[in-house]
């Protein structure tokens, strides 16, 4: 079950604008391929189970009591452990314009993106539960309550992140592999051929594949697919674009081929994925009421 609630602009004097609040549970094979949010930050609190989170190329296991923080623009991939299904609360938000003009991040970029279970874990769990409940029920004043709750969560995160040393986890010092990954992340929408990529970096085709796989644990071809499918999942849940339009946006002129690759990578068709995860980010009051009605019929 992936339950998700949305809201637009909070009261203008708030420090944050909450974009969505949600809950993930009861899906042992849940996964979200590599993607990023260029226009919002996201926090995730693990309530049960375990999950593998790849954040900026570094793999992290997270479990009950851990909190993950994605500054905007952070590439990440998420996958539940089938033996210990992942359950989480999550929230996406933006800092109100002018409140963080110099430091538009939740934690310093050099810090570890995971805050491990600690003495504040129960409190964070309770606050994330309250945030989710407020967005589920949407009674009078829920916007203000939600803003205050999120502010409390961020203050605790700030306190804990100040106690952390900068992340000591690194992938390695292979600058060539990192340069190739940066190129794929930037140009993944284009028609990239690995032979041409090898020529561009002045290396042998087979050396490219071996070196990249040795560094990241996957081939550049499979990473390119993961990167495209991750962007496709983001577009499916956050826009009303048609599937053939999304296919084209992520680099596939043939929507049928895109659907085959998406289904193989994600485990379900684009249409099915959208139906389960669609976000209510389309603005007007009528669409919000319509989606609320749908959620009630699904007995959230």
SERO-4910 file (N, C-alpha, C, O; in steps of 0.05 Angstrom, whole numbers):
BEGIN
 pado doro    nc1    nc2    nc3   cac1   cac2   cac3    cc1    cc2    cc3    oc1    oc2    oc3
  Unk    A     17    -24      0      0      0      0     18     25      0     36     27     16
  Unk    A     12     43    -18     27     68    -19      6     91    -18     -6     97    -38
  Unk    A      3    103      6    -17    123     10     -4    150      9     16    155     22
  Unk    A    -17    169     -5     -3    194    -11    -23    217    -10    -45    215    -21
  Unk    A    -15    239      3    -32    262      5    -17    287     -3      7    289      1
  Unk    A    -31    306    -15    -19    330    -26    -31    355    -14    -54    355     -5
  Unk    A    -16    377    -15    -27    403    -10     -9    423    -23     15    418    -26
  Unk    A    -19    446    -31     -3    466    -44     10    485    -25     26    476     -7
  Unk    A      5    511    -27     19    531    -12      9    533     17    -15    535     22
  Unk    A     27    531     36     20    536     64     17    566     68     22    582     50
  Unk    A      8    574     92      5    603     98     32    617     91     53    607     98
  Unk    A     31    640     78     55    653     68     76    660     88     99    664     81
  Unk    A     69    661    114     90    668    133    104    643    144    121    645    162
  Unk    A     98    620    133    112    595    141    139    593    128    144    606    108
  Unk    A    157    578    141    184    575    130    184    555    107    202    555     91
  Unk    A    164    537    106    164    516     85    137    514     71    116    522     82
  Unk    A    138    504     47    114    497     32    114    467     30    132    455     17
  Unk    A     94    454     41     92    425     39     79    417     13     58    427      6
  Unk    A     92    400     -2     82    391    -28     66    365    -26     45    362    -38
  Unk    A     76    346    -10     62    321     -6     71    308     20     93    313     29
  Unk    A     53    292     30     59    275     53     48    247     47     26    245     36
  Unk    A     62    226     53     53    200     46     62    178     64     79    182     82
  Unk    A     52    154     59     59    130     74     62    107     56     46    102     38
  Unk    A     84     92     59     89     68     43     88     44     62    101     44     83
  Unk    A     73     23     54     71     -1     71     60    -24     55     48    -21     34
  Unk    A     65    -49     65     53    -73     55     60    -80     26     44    -93     12
  Unk    A     83    -73     17     92    -80    -10    121    -89     -9    139    -73    -13
  Unk    A    126   -115     -5    153   -125     -2    171   -122    -26    195   -121    -24
  Unk    A    159   -119    -50    174   -117    -74    174    -88    -85    181    -84   -109
  Unk    A    168    -69    -68    167    -41    -77    195    -31    -84    214    -38    -70
  Unk    A    197    -16   -106    223     -4   -113    217     21   -129    197     24   -142
  Unk    A    236     40   -128    234     65   -143    262     69   -156    281     74   -141
  Unk    A    264     67   -182    290     70   -196    302     97   -192    289    115   -181
  Unk    A    327    100   -201    342    125   -197    326    150   -207    318    150   -230
  Unk    A    323    170   -190    309    194   -198    318    217   -179    334    212   -160
  Unk    A    309    241   -184    315    263   -167    293    284   -168    277    284   -187
  Unk    A    292    301   -148    273    323   -147    288    349   -149    301    357   -129
  Unk    A    286    363   -171    301    388   -175    288    411   -160    301    432   -156
  Unk    A    263    409   -153    249    431   -142    238    427   -114    222    443   -104
  Unk    A    247    406   -100    237    401    -73    257    383    -57    273    369    -69
  Unk    A    255    385    -31    270    367    -13    251    345     -3    227    348     -4
  Unk    A    263    323      5    246    301     15    259    288     40    283    285     41
  Unk    A    242    281     59    252    267     83    235    241     85    211    241     78
  Unk    A    248    219     94    235    193     96    242    182    123    265    181    131
  Unk    A    221    173    138    226    160    164    218    131    161    195    125    153
  Unk    A    236    112    168    230     83    166    217     74    192    228     75    213
  Unk    A    192     64    189    177     55    212    180     25    217    178     16    240
  Unk    A    184      9    196    188    -20    198    204    -29    175    206    -16    154
  Unk    A    216    -53    178    230    -66    156    257    -55    149    269    -39    164
  Unk    A    266    -62    125    292    -53    116    290    -46     86    273    -56     72
  Unk    A    307    -28     78    308    -20     50    336    -13     41    353     -5     58
  Unk    A    341    -16     15    367     -8      4    363     18    -11    347     20    -29
  Unk    A    378     38     -3    376     65    -14    403     72    -26    424     73    -13
  Unk    A    403     78    -52    427     87    -66    425    117    -70    407    126    -84
  Unk    A    442    131    -56    441    161    -56    467    172    -67    488    168    -56
  Unk    A    464    186    -89    488    197   -103    509    175   -108    533    180   -104
  Unk    A    500    151   -116    518    130   -123    527    113   -100    541     93   -104
  Unk    A    520    120    -75    529    105    -52    506     89    -41    484     99    -36
  Unk    A    510     63    -36    489     45    -26    488     46      5    509     45     18
  Unk    A    464     49     16    460     50     45    436     31     52    416     31     38
  Unk    A    440     15     72    417      0     83    405     17    105    419     29    121
  Unk    A    379     19    105    365     34    126    343     16    138    332     -1    124
  Unk    A    338     20    164    318      3    178    303     20    198    306     44    199
  Unk    A    286      6    214    268     20    232    283     41    249    304     35    261
  Unk    A    272     65    250    283     86    266    302    104    251    309    126    261
  Unk    A    310     96    227    328    113    211    313    134    195    289    130    188
  Unk    A    325    157    191    313    178    174    332    185    151    356    189    156
  Unk    A    321    186    127    336    193    103    329    222     95    305    229     96
  Unk    A    349    237     87    345    264     78    356    268     50    379    264     45
  Unk    A    338    276     32    347    282      4    345    312      0    323    323     -3
  Unk    A    368    325     -1    367    353    -11    358    353    -40    362    334    -54
  Unk    A    346    375    -48    337    376    -76    360    372    -95    382    381    -91
  Unk    A    354    358   -117    374    352   -137    391    327   -131    409    321   -146
  Unk    A    384    313   -109    399    289   -101    389    265   -116    365    258   -114
  Unk    A    407    251   -131    399    227   -144    396    204   -124    413    201   -106
  Unk    A    373    190   -125    369    168   -106    352    146   -118    336    150   -136
  Unk    A    356    122   -108    341     98   -116    334     84    -90    349     83    -71
  Unk    A    309     72    -90    299     60    -65    288     32    -71    275     28    -92
  Unk    A    292     14    -53    283    -13    -57    278    -27    -30    294    -26    -12
  Unk    A    254    -39    -28    248    -54     -3    262    -81     -2    267    -93    -23
  Unk    A    268    -90     22    279   -117     26    255   -136     28    239   -134     47
  Unk    A    251   -154      9    228   -172      9    224   -188     34    202   -194     42
  Unk    A    247   -194     48    245   -210     72    236   -193     96    225   -203    115
  Unk    A    242   -167     95    234   -149    116    222   -124    103    235   -103    100
  Unk    A    196   -127     94    184   -105     77    186    -78     90    182    -74    114
  Unk    A    192    -59     74    196    -31     82    170    -17     87    151    -19     71
  Unk    A    168     -2    109    146     16    115    158     43    122    177     45    137
  Unk    A    147     64    110    158     91    115    136    112    116    114    108    106
  Unk    A    142    134    129    128    159    124    147    177    108    171    175    111
  Unk    A    136    194     91    153    212     75    139    238     70    115    240     71
  Unk    A    156    258     65    145    285     61    163    300     42    188    300     44
  Unk    A    151    313     22    165    330      3    158    359      8    134    365     12
  Unk    A    177    377      7    171    405     14    192    424      1    213    415     -8
  Unk    A    186    449      1    205    470     -8    208    491     14    189    495     29
  Unk    A    231    503     16    234    525     34    221    549     21    224    554     -3
  Unk    A    206    565     37    193    588     27    214    608     17    235    612     29
  Unk    A    209    620     -6    228    638    -19    237    659      1    221    673     13
  Unk    A    263    662      3    274    682     21    283    672     48    298    685     62
  Unk    A    274    648     55    281    638     82    307    623     82    321    621    103
  Unk    A    316    612     59    341    597     57    355    604     31    363    587     16
  Unk    A    359    630     27    370    638      1    399    629     -2    407    624    -25
  Unk    A    414    628     19    442    620     17    447    590     21    466    579     11
  Unk    A    429    577     35    433    549     42    407    534     37    392    527     55
  Unk    A    402    529     11    377    515      4    381    485      6    380    471    -15
  Unk    A    386    476     30    388    447     35    378    441     63    377    459     80
  Unk    A    370    416     67    361    407     94    384    402    112    384    410    135
  Unk    A    404    387    102    429    383    116    452    391     98    449    391     74
  Unk    A    475    398    109    498    405     92    504    383     72    503    359     80
  Unk    A    510    389     47    515    368     27    537    349     34    537    326     24
  Unk    A    556    357     51    577    339     59    569    319     80    584    300     86
  Unk    A    546    323     93    537    305    114    525    279    104    516    277     81
  Unk    A    526    259    121    514    233    114    484    237    111    471    249    128
  Unk    A    472    227     89    443    231     84    425    214    101    401    216     99
  Unk    A    437    197    118    420    180    136    427    187    165    450    187    173
  Unk    A    406    193    180    409    195    209    399    169    222    375    163    220
  Unk    A    417    155    234    410    129    245    392    131    269    391    152    282
  Unk    A    379    109    276    361    108    299    375    118    323    398    112    328
  Unk    A    361    135    339    374    149    361    352    155    382    329    146    380
  Unk    A    360    171    402    341    176    424    317    193    415    297    195    430
  Unk    A    318    205    392    296    221    381    278    205    363    258    215    352
  Unk    A    284    180    358    270    164    338    240    162    344    223    165    326
  Unk    A    233    156    369    205    154    376    190    181    372    167    181    363
  Unk    A    204    203    379    192    229    375    188    235    345    167    246    337
  Unk    A    208    229    329    206    233    300    183    216    288    168    225    271
  Unk    A    181    191    298    159    174    289    132    186    295    114    187    278
  Unk    A    129    196    319    104    208    327     98    233    311     75    238    303
  Unk    A    118    250    306    114    274    290    107    268    261     89    281    249
  Unk    A    120    248    249    114    241    222     86    229    220     72    233    200
  Unk    A     78    213    240     51    202    241     30    225    243     10    224    229
  Unk    A     36    245    260     18    268    262     15    283    235     -7    290    227
  Unk    A     38    287    222     38    300    196     21    285    176      5    297    162
  Unk    A     24    259    176      9    242    157    -21    243    164    -38    246    147
  Unk    A    -27    241    190    -55    242    199    -69    269    191    -92    269    182
  Unk    A    -55    291    195    -66    317    188    -73    318    158    -93    329    151
  Unk    A    -55    308    142    -60    309    113    -81    288    104    -94    291     83
  Unk    A    -85    267    120   -105    247    114   -133    258    120   -152    255    104
  Unk    A   -136    270    144   -162    279    153   -169    307    142   -192    312    135
  Unk    A   -150    325    141   -154    352    130   -176    368    143   -193    380    130
  Unk    A   -176    367    170   -195    383    185   -185    412    186   -163    418    179
  Unk    A   -203    429    195   -197    458    196   -171    463    211   -167    452    233
  Unk    A   -153    478    199   -128    485    212   -105    466    207    -83    469    218
  Unk    A   -110    445    190    -89    425    186    -64    437    173    -42    427    177
  Unk    A    -68    458    156    -45    470    143    -25    481    163     -1    477    162
  Unk    A    -36    496    182    -19    509    203     -6    488    221     17    490    227
  Unk    A    -22    468    229    -11    447    246     11    432    231     32    427    243
  Unk    A      6    426    206     26    411    190     52    428    188     74    417    190
  Unk    A     49    454    184     73    471    182     89    471    207    114    469    206
  Unk    A     76    472    230     90    472    256    103    444    261    125    443    271
  Unk    A     89    423    254    100    396    258    125    392    240    145    382    250
  Unk    A    124    400    215    147    398    197    170    414    208    193    405    207
  Unk    A    164    438    218    186    455    229    199    441    253    224    442    256
  Unk    A    184    427    270    195    413    292    213    390    283    235    385    293
  Unk    A    204    376    262    219    354    251    246    364    240    267    352    245
  Unk    A    245    386    225    270    397    213    289    407    234    313    406    231
  Unk    A    278    418    257    296    427    278    310    404    291    334    406    298
  Unk    A    296    381    294    309    357    305    330    347    286    352    339    294
  Unk    A    323    346    260    343    338    240    368    355    241    390    346    240
  Unk    A    363    381    243    386    400    244    403    394    268    428    395    267
  Unk    A    391    390    291    406    384    316    422    358    312    446    358    320
  Unk    A    410    338    301    424    312    298    446    314    277    467    302    280
  Unk    A    441    329    255    461    330    234    485    346    243    508    341    234
  Unk    A    482    364    262    505    379    273    523    361    290    547    367    294
  Unk    A    512    338    299    528    320    315    542    299    298    559    284    308
  Unk    A    536    299    271    549    280    253    574    292    241    575    316    236
  Unk    A    593    275    237    616    282    221    609    280    192    591    265    185
  Unk    A    622    295    174    617    292    145    620    263    137    636    248    148
  Unk    A    603    255    118    602    227    110    630    216    102    643    229     85
  Unk    A    638    194    113    663    182    106    660    161     85    680    149     76
  Unk    A    635    156     76    630    135     56    636    146     28    624    167     20
  Unk    A    653    134     13    659    142    -14    659    118    -32    662     96    -24
  Unk    A    654    124    -57    654    102    -77    682     95    -86    687     72    -92
  Unk    A    700    114    -85    727    109    -95    737    134   -109    724    155   -108
  Unk    A    760    132   -121    772    156   -133    774    154   -163    791    167   -175
  Unk    A    758    138   -175    759    134   -204    745    157   -217    721    156   -222
  Unk    A    760    178   -223    748    203   -234    736    198   -262    717    211   -269
  Unk    A    748    179   -277    737    174   -303    709    162   -302    691    171   -316
  Unk    A    705    142   -284    679    130   -281    659    151   -271    636    151   -280
  Unk    A    667    168   -253    649    189   -243    642    209   -265    620    219   -266
  Unk    A    661    215   -282    656    234   -304    636    222   -323    619    236   -334
  Unk    A    639    196   -328    620    182   -347    592    182   -334    573    186   -348
  Unk    A    591    176   -309    565    176   -295    552    204   -296    528    207   -301
  Unk    A    568    225   -292    558    252   -293    547    258   -321    526    271   -325
  Unk    A    561    248   -341    552    252   -369    525    238   -374    507    249   -386
  Unk    A    523    213   -364    498    198   -367    475    212   -352    453    213   -363
  Unk    A    480    222   -329    460    236   -313    450    261   -327    427    269   -325
  Unk    A    468    274   -341    462    299   -355    448    295   -382    430    310   -389
  Unk    A    457    274   -396    448    270   -424    431    246   -428    427    236   -450
  Unk    A    419    234   -406    404    209   -408    381    211   -427    372    190   -437
  Unk    A    370    234   -432    347    237   -451    356    234   -480    339    229   -497
  Unk    A    382    236   -485    392    235   -513    396    205   -521    396    187   -504
  Unk    A    399    201   -547    404    175   -558    434    169   -555    450    174   -572
  Unk    A    442    157   -532    470    152   -525    477    124   -534    464    104   -525
  Unk    A    497    122   -550    509     96   -558    535     92   -543    552    110   -543
  Unk    A    539     69   -531    563     64   -514    589     66   -530    609     76   -520
  Unk    A    588     57   -555    612     59   -572    620     89   -576    643     96   -574
  Unk    A    600    106   -581    605    134   -584    614    147   -558    631    165   -557
  Unk    A    603    137   -536    611    147   -509    640    140   -504    654    157   -493
  Unk    A    648    115   -510    676    108   -507    694    125   -524    716    134   -514
  Unk    A    686    130   -548    703    147   -566    705    176   -554    726    188   -556
  Unk    A    683    185   -543    683    212   -532    703    215   -509    715    236   -505
  Unk    A    705    194   -493    723    194   -470    750    182   -477    767    179   -459
  Unk    A    754    176   -502    780    166   -513    790    141   -498    813    138   -491
  Unk    A    771    122   -495    778     96   -483    766     74   -499    748     78   -516
  Unk    A    776     50   -495    765     26   -509    737     19   -499    731     22   -476
  Unk    A    720     10   -518    692      4   -512    690    -17   -489    675    -13   -470
  Unk    A    706    -38   -491    705    -59   -470    716    -50   -443    707    -58   -422
  Unk    A    736    -32   -445    747    -21   -420    726     -3   -407    724     -3   -382
  Unk    A    711     12   -422    690     29   -411    671     12   -395    665     19   -372
  Unk    A    661    -10   -406    642    -27   -393    653    -39   -367    641    -38   -346
  Unk    A    678    -50   -370    691    -63   -347    696    -43   -325    691    -49   -301
  Unk    A    708    -20   -332    715      0   -312    691     11   -297    691     14   -273
  Unk    A    670     17   -312    645     28   -300    632      7   -282    623     14   -260
  Unk    A    630    -17   -291    617    -38   -275    633    -44   -250    622    -49   -229
  Unk    A    660    -43   -252    677    -48   -229    673    -25   -208    676    -30   -184
  Unk    A    667     -2   -218    665     21   -200    637     24   -188    635     30   -164
  Unk    A    616     18   -204    589     23   -194    572     -2   -191    550     -1   -181
  Unk    A    583    -25   -199    568    -50   -195    547    -55   -216    532    -74   -214
  Unk    A    546    -39   -237    527    -43   -259    540    -31   -284    558    -15   -283
  Unk    A    530    -40   -307    541    -30   -332    530     -3   -339    508      4   -329
  Unk    A    544     13   -355    533     39   -363    506     37   -377    489     54   -375
  Unk    A    503     15   -392    477     10   -407    454      7   -387    433     19   -390
  Unk    A    458    -10   -366    437    -14   -347    433     10   -329    410     16   -321
  Unk    A    454     25   -323    450     49   -308    434     70   -324    416     83   -313
  Unk    A    439     71   -350    424     90   -367    394     83   -366    377    101   -365
  Unk    A    388     57   -368    360     49   -366    348     56   -339    326     66   -338
  Unk    A    363     50   -318    353     57   -291    348     86   -288    328     95   -276
  Unk    A    366    102   -299    364    132   -297    339    141   -312    324    158   -302
  Unk    A    334    130   -336    311    138   -351    285    129   -338    266    144   -337
  Unk    A    285    105   -327    261     95   -314    255    109   -288    232    113   -281
  Unk    A    276    118   -274    272    134   -250    259    160   -257    241    169   -242
  Unk    A    268    173   -278    255    198   -287    226    193   -296    208    209   -291
  Unk    A    222    171   -309    195    164   -319    176    160   -295    153    169   -296
  Unk    A    185    147   -274    168    143   -250    161    170   -238    138    174   -230
  Unk    A    180    188   -237    174    215   -226    153    229   -243    134    241   -232
  Unk    A    155    228   -270    136    241   -287    109    228   -286     88    241   -287
  Unk    A    108    201   -282     83    187   -281     67    195   -256     42    198   -257
  Unk    A     81    199   -234     66    205   -209     62    234   -204     45    242   -187
  Unk    A     76    252   -219     74    280   -212     63    297   -235     61    322   -233
  Unk    A     56    285   -258     45    300   -280     22    285   -293     17    262   -287
  Unk    A      7    299   -310    -15    286   -325     -6    279   -354    -23    274   -371
  Unk    A     20    280   -359     29    274   -386     22    246   -394     22    228   -378
  Unk    A     16    242   -420     10    216   -430     35    198   -431     57    208   -431
  Unk    A     31    172   -431     53    153   -429     72    157   -453     96    155   -449
  Unk    A     61    161   -476     78    164   -500     95    190   -498    117    191   -508
  Unk    A     83    210   -485     98    235   -481    122    231   -461    144    241   -466
  Unk    A    116    216   -440    137    210   -420    159    193   -433    183    198   -429
  Unk    A    151    174   -449    171    157   -464    190    175   -480    214    171   -479
  Unk    A    179    194   -494    195    211   -511    213    229   -494    236    234   -501
  Unk    A    202    239   -471    218    257   -454    242    243   -442    262    256   -436
  Unk    A    240    216   -438    263    202   -426    280    188   -446    298    172   -439
  Unk    A    275    193   -472    294    183   -492    284    160   -510    300    148   -524
  Unk    A    258    154   -510    248    131   -526    226    141   -545    205    151   -537
  Unk    A    232    138   -571    212    146   -591    190    125   -594    168    132   -603
  Unk    A    196    100   -586    177     79   -588    164     74   -561    177     63   -543
  Unk    A    139     82   -556    126     79   -530    122     50   -522    122     43   -498
  Unk    A    119     32   -541    116      3   -535    142     -8   -523    141    -23   -504
  Unk    A    165      0   -535    190     -9   -525    195      3   -497    205    -11   -479
  Unk    A    188     28   -494    190     40   -467    173     25   -447    183     20   -424
  Unk    A    149     17   -453    132      3   -435    144    -24   -427    143    -33   -404
  Unk    A    156    -38   -447    169    -64   -442    192    -60   -422    194    -75   -402
  Unk    A    209    -40   -427    232    -35   -410    223    -26   -382    234    -35   -362
  Unk    A    203     -9   -381    192      0   -355    182    -23   -339    188    -25   -315
  Unk    A    166    -40   -351    154    -63   -337    175    -82   -327    173    -92   -305
  Unk    A    196    -86   -343    218   -104   -335    234    -92   -312    243   -106   -294
  Unk    A    238    -65   -313    254    -52   -293    240    -48   -266    250    -53   -245
  Unk    A    215    -38   -268    200    -30   -244    183    -53   -233    177    -54   -209
  Unk    A    175    -72   -251    159    -95   -242    130    -92   -247    114   -110   -241
  Unk    A    122    -70   -259     94    -66   -268     93    -46   -290    112    -31   -295
  Unk    A     71    -45   -304     69    -27   -327     67      2   -319     61      7   -296
  Unk    A     74     21   -337     71     49   -330     43     56   -321     40     72   -302
  Unk    A     23     45   -334     -5     51   -327    -11     42   -298    -24     56   -283
  Unk    A     -2     17   -292     -7      7   -265      8     23   -244     -3     28   -223
  Unk    A     33     30   -250     49     45   -231     36     72   -226     34     81   -203
  Unk    A     27     85   -247     14    111   -244    -11    109   -227    -16    126   -209
  Unk    A    -27     88   -231    -52     85   -217    -47     82   -187    -63     92   -170
  Unk    A    -25     68   -179    -20     63   -151     -6     87   -137     -8     90   -113
  Unk    A      8    104   -153     25    124   -141     19    153   -149     34    171   -141
  Unk    A     -2    157   -165     -7    184   -175     -9    205   -153    -23    201   -133
  Unk    A      5    227   -157      4    249   -138    -16    270   -147    -22    272   -171
  Unk    A    -28    285   -128    -48    305   -134    -36    332   -137    -43    350   -122
  Unk    A    -18    336   -156     -4    361   -158    -14    378   -181      2    392   -195
  Unk    A    -40    378   -186    -50    391   -210    -66    416   -204    -78    428   -222
  Unk    A    -66    425   -179    -72    452   -173   -100    460   -164   -103    470   -142
  Unk    A   -120    457   -181   -145    470   -174   -161    454   -154   -156    431   -149
  Unk    A   -180    468   -141   -195    457   -119   -212    433   -128   -215    413   -113
  Unk    A   -222    434   -152   -239    412   -162   -223    386   -164   -233    365   -156
  Unk    A   -198    388   -174   -182    364   -177   -175    353   -149   -174    328   -146
  Unk    A   -170    371   -130   -164    362   -103   -188    347    -91   -185    326    -79
  Unk    A   -212    358    -94   -236    345    -83   -241    319    -97   -249    299    -84
  Unk    A   -236    318   -123   -239    293   -138   -221    271   -127   -229    248   -123
  Unk    A   -195    278   -123   -176    259   -113   -182    251    -85   -178    228    -77
  Unk    A   -192    270    -68   -200    263    -41   -222    242    -42   -223    223    -26
  Unk    A   -242    246    -60   -264    228    -63   -254    200    -71   -264    180    -60
  Unk    A   -235    200    -89   -224    174    -98   -211    160    -75   -214    135    -71
  Unk    A   -195    175    -59   -181    163    -36   -201    151    -16   -196    130     -4
  Unk    A   -223    166    -11   -243    156      8   -255    130     -2   -260    111     14
  Unk    A   -260    128    -28   -271    104    -39   -252     80    -37   -260     57    -36
  Unk    A   -226     87    -36   -206     66    -33   -201     59     -4   -185     42      3
  Unk    A   -216     74     14   -214     68     43   -186     71     54   -174     53     64
  Unk    A   -176     96     51   -149    101     60   -148     97     91   -127    101    103
***
